[in-house]
Amino acid sequence: VDANVDPCEDFYAYACNGFLQKNPIPEDKSTWVSFNVLAESNRRILKSALAEKTAAAANANVTVTLAKEVFASCMDEDAVESRATA
């Protein structure tokens, strides 16, 4: 909400300017909505969780451990490149 705008004059600006100022459209996108912001946030959280190498992570269940192993293998660029050239 943009309290500097009279909602009776420009309701769109009143309702959306706050979001638009905090979340500019990335240069490589044609649109950017709250779902995009949420998706990016979720990607960062998942990447952080998958890359975590703490004692608690070592005690994770089999599914989490497998997901972490797959993620780690994909992030190992040297290994990926060597398999691509083999």
C-alpha positions as a printed NumPy array, in Angstrom:
array([[  0.   ,   0.   ,   0.   ],
       [  1.251,   3.455,  -0.898],
       [ -0.17 ,   5.875,   1.653],
       [  1.048,   8.809,  -0.482],
       [ -1.549,   8.004,  -3.149],
       [ -5.235,   8.818,  -2.806],
       [ -7.085,   5.522,  -3.395],
       [ -9.993,   7.447,  -4.897],
       [ -7.662,   8.937,  -7.527],
       [ -5.519,   5.92 ,  -8.45 ],
       [ -6.468,   2.746,  -6.651],
       [ -3.95 ,   0.611,  -8.578],
       [ -1.048,   2.826,  -7.488],
       [ -2.419,   2.926,  -3.934],
       [ -2.672,  -0.865,  -3.763],
       [  0.408,  -1.907,  -5.781],
       [  3.136,   0.743,  -5.515],
       [  4.573,  -0.741,  -2.314],
       [  4.994,  -4.157,  -3.936],
       [  6.307,  -2.679,  -7.179],
       [  8.914,  -0.589,  -5.351],
       [ 10.113,  -3.541,  -3.241],
       [ 10.02 ,  -6.053,  -6.113],
       [ 11.135,  -4.531,  -9.412],
       [ 10.711,  -6.696, -12.504],
       [ 14.038,  -8.461, -13.209],
       [ 15.591,  -7.565, -16.559],
       [ 15.243, -11.119, -17.852],
       [ 11.494, -11.309, -17.053],
       [  8.487,  -9.69 , -18.686],
       [  6.333,  -9.899, -15.544],
       [  6.938, -10.311, -11.83 ],
       [  4.15 , -11.093,  -9.375],
       [  3.953, -12.212,  -5.754],
       [  4.079, -15.869,  -6.831],
       [  7.472, -15.241,  -8.471],
       [  8.747, -13.65 ,  -5.264],
       [  7.512, -16.655,  -3.272],
       [  9.047, -19.135,  -5.736],
       [ 12.446, -17.398,  -5.575],
       [ 12.313, -17.382,  -1.788],
       [ 11.466, -21.104,  -1.756],
       [ 14.359, -21.86 ,  -4.144],
       [ 16.821, -20.067,  -1.86 ],
       [ 15.501, -21.892,   1.211],
       [ 15.648, -25.301,  -0.509],
       [ 19.133, -24.689,  -1.868],
       [ 20.332, -23.684,   1.577],
       [ 18.716, -26.729,   3.194],
       [ 20.128, -29.124,   0.594],
       [ 23.622, -27.668,   0.845],
       [ 23.621, -27.768,   4.677],
       [ 26.351, -29.954,   6.145],
       [ 25.669, -29.887,   9.893],
       [ 25.341, -32.643,  12.478],
       [ 21.548, -32.359,  12.277],
       [ 21.747, -32.78 ,   8.508],
       [ 23.803, -35.936,   8.973],
       [ 20.967, -37.438,  11.028],
       [ 18.312, -36.692,   8.37 ],
       [ 15.996, -39.402,   7.102],
       [ 16.831, -41.458,   4.004],
       [ 14.783, -39.279,   1.63 ],
       [ 16.448, -36.059,   2.781],
       [ 19.878, -37.689,   2.629],
       [ 19.252, -38.91 ,  -0.923],
       [ 18.021, -35.471,  -2.013],
       [ 21.164, -33.894,  -0.542],
       [ 23.393, -36.414,  -2.349],
       [ 21.679, -35.787,  -5.695],
       [ 21.906, -32.013,  -5.162],
       [ 25.593, -32.244,  -4.244],
       [ 26.344, -34.355,  -7.328],
       [ 24.666, -31.774,  -9.563],
       [ 26.57 , -28.926,  -7.932],
       [ 29.944, -30.654,  -8.457],
       [ 30.679, -28.941, -11.781],
       [ 34.058, -30.651, -12.253],
       [ 32.469, -34.104, -11.989],
       [ 29.613, -33.122, -14.3  ],
       [ 32.055, -31.762, -16.898],
       [ 34.285, -34.841, -16.714],
       [ 31.266, -37.112, -17.287],
       [ 30.181, -34.966, -20.243],
       [ 33.578, -35.285, -21.94 ],
       [ 34.007, -38.996, -21.198]])
